[in-house]
Structure formats: C-alpha cells, structure tokens
Amino acid sequence: MNYKLALTTILFSICLMTFLSVGCQRNYTPKPRGYFRISLPDKEYQSFDTTYPYQFDYPTYSKIVADSSGNAEAYWINLEFPQFDGKLHMSYKTINNNLYELLEDNRSLAYKHTIKADAINEKLFFDETKNVFGILYSIEGDAASAVQFFATDSTRHFLRGSLYFNAIPNKDSLAPVIKFVREDIMHLMESLEWKAVNN
C-alpha cells in the first residue's frame, strides 16, 4: 500500500513539475534601454565679431560668455548651450615661435581621452583663402569630451576648443546632441576668420 502511495506521489510530482515548467516558459526578449526624446532647435547662426583676434558664426541657441576661470587668459571664451547643459571651452594663444609646442599640447589633451574612448577620428580642415587650418577630433565612446578642435594660421593665431556636457558620459543617450553640436563646431571652423589685434 505504501508502495502505491509513493509511486503516485512521485508521478504526481513529475506531472506537476512538467506542467509548471511548460506553463511558465515565456519567450523573453530584453528591451534596449530607452532615453528621453531630445527636441533639437532649428539651425540658425549669428556672427561673433568683436575686438577679439578672431570672428566666427555661432548658433542662436547658444551664448558666448567670457571664461572666468582662474587660469583664463585674454580672449578665452565659453560657448554655452543651455538647452543641452553643455559648454565649448575655447582658448586662444598668440604664436610666438612655439607652434610645435601648441600643436603637441593640443594633441596630448585630445588623446588623453583614449582611456575611455572607443575611437578618436580626426577630420582635417584646410581653408587657404582665409588662412585657417586645423583638425576636428571626434572622440567616440564614454569620454568626458566628445569633440575637440584646433585652428591656426600657423604664424600668429591658435584657437582651441573642447566640448563638455554637465552629465555622466554616456554615448547612447548623448549621441544625438553630440552629433548636433559637432555640426555647429564644424560651422564655426568653416566661418572662422583671423583679425589683426594691437597687443
């Protein structure tokens, strides 16, 4: 009698486990992480033409603020993007037989992001009519700065820029904004002109 009860219990347990394992199976597909939709403004530009030794076009949805950091020098500015909580820090140097050092400093500052970067792409810029030459660095991945550039006439003027967002670097969530602002930086380089300044 106990044998039949034990056999029945075992068969019942097997049937119950089979039923539960078949009944609970689901085809589960993990969903990618979602991000908020970012509304991007229309591209419109205005001229930054002051007593500075350079002039360029910048977006109407950004504003130019003088760099007030402790180590700021003459003609250093920040191009702020309030809607995206980002800043393009721009520093200017007068070349004084030190072009090689300025280029090496610029390169080392761009490539210090290789620790977090997936890749660093360089785009050469060359405008002989306006005497503007430079490189745009697109830093892919979760690096702190996504875009950097320099522009020079190779004899007197040297302008450098670094884009930062006040957010934890995340290439997926920031990608649309980075692409959008990179286009503005390219436009800035294309519209850049040097001016004579009395020092």
Buried (B, 14 or more C-beta within 10 A) or exposed (E): EEEEEEEEEEEEEEEEEEEEEEEEEEEEEEEEEEEEEEEBEEEEBEEBEEEBBBBBBBBEBBEBEEBEEEEBEEBBBBBBBEEBEBBBBBBBBBBEEEBEEBBEBBBEBBBEBEEBBEEBEEEEBEBEEEBBBBBBBBBBBBBBBBBBBBBBBEEBBBBBBBBBBEEEBEBEBBBBBBEBBBEBBBBBBEBBBBEEBEE
